[in-house]
């Protein structure tokens, strides 16, 4: 792996991380978040910050309902252990 990293002009640890991420995305590892899960967490983090900044209680209620619908929709997709690839 070290030689391949040198040939590619990247640090060996960067290459190792990319390979591990590709394996997680392929469902080969469950000890790491997939790229889609990382993206979903990033969206949820931004939404949480926006929810805290919502000043009116009615705006906050509407926002929280949208967040719940988004979370339910995202949680129904099969995970890596479900045989989906």
N, C-alpha and C positions, 0 to 999 in steps of 0.2 A: 504494500500500500504506500510505503514511503517513496519508493521509486516512481510510482504512478503519480503521486502528488507533485513530486519534483518535475516530472515530465509535463504536468498540467500547469505548473507554476503557481500552485496553491500550497498552503500549509497542510501537513499531513492530518492534523486534528480537524481542519475544515472539511477535508475529504471524508474522514471517518464520520463526522457529523452528518454530512449529506447522505452517505450510504445508510446510516442508521435511520435517518428520516425517511428515506425511500423504502426501507424495510418496514417501518411503522405504517407508512401509507399503504403498503401492500398487504397489511394485516399480519405480518410475520412477527411483530413484537407488540405486546400490550403494555409494556412498561414506559411507553412514550406516546405523547399526543400526536395524532395525525395532523397533517397540514390543515385539513378542513376544521378539525377541532380547535387548533390554534387560532385560526381565523375567526371562528365562532366566539371564542373567548375574548378576542380583541374587540369584536363588535359589542358583546355584552358589557365589557368594561367601559366602552365609550357610552353606551346606553345608560349604564348605571350612573356615570358622572352627569349626563344630561338630566337624568331623573332627579338627582339631587338639586340641580339648578332650576328645575321647574318650580316657579313660585306659587302658582295657584293650586289649590287642592283639586279642582276639577281637571286641570291640565295634567297634574300628577296622576290622577286616577285613570284618565285616558291613556297616558303614556304607559302606566304599569300594566294595563290590560293588553296593550299591543305587545309589550315585552313578554307577558305570559303566553300569548298566542304564538309568538316567535319561538319561545322556548319549547312549547309543546310540539310544534311542527318539527323542530330540529331534533328533539329527543325520540321521534318515532322512526328515524332512519336506522337501519341495521348497523351494528358495530363490528369491529374486526373479529370478534369471537363468534359471530353469527354465520360465518361462512361466506359473507358477502365480500366481493373484491371488485 
